[in-house]
Amino acid sequence: MAYQRDDLKIEFKGVLGFDSTMINKPAPNDIPIPDFQARNMRTFDIKPIDD
């Protein structure tokens, strides 16, 4: 549950992959619309940052 906050800041260690995934956005008729490509990441460690 530590990751379910609106103001969450995280730190992670990982690498960017060479492939990417299409990110879709919702449309009024519930059919996804392609929006942009994002590079895939492989994460090794993730933790919340306390201010």
N, C-alpha and C positions, 0 to 999 in steps of 0.2 A: 504493500500500500504506500510505500515511501515515494513511488513514482507517480502517484495520482494527485498532483497539485497543480493549480493553474500557474503559479509563479515559480515553478521548478526550474532550477539550473542544474545541468548535469555536466560531468566530465567523463570522457570515454577515451579508451585507447583502441586503436584499430587501424585498418588500412582501406584505402579506396580501391575498389575493384576496377577491372577494365571494361566491364559490361554495365548496362544501365537498364532502368525500368521506366515504363511510361506511367506517369501519374495522371489520373483522371479526376475531373471535377464533376459534381452532380449537375444535372440539368433538370428543368421543370418537369419533363416527362419521365424522369427516373432512368434515362438511358445515359450512361457515363460518356462524357466528352473528353477526349485526350487533351491534356493541358500542357505538360512539359515532360522532358526526360530528366531523370535524376540518376547519378552514378550510384551503384550499389556499394555498400560498405560492409566490411567484416569487423565486428567489434569483439574485443577480447576482455574488456573490463569496463564496467559502467558504474558510476556512483553519483549520488546527489551531492551538490556543493552547498554548504551552509554559509550564509553571509555573516 
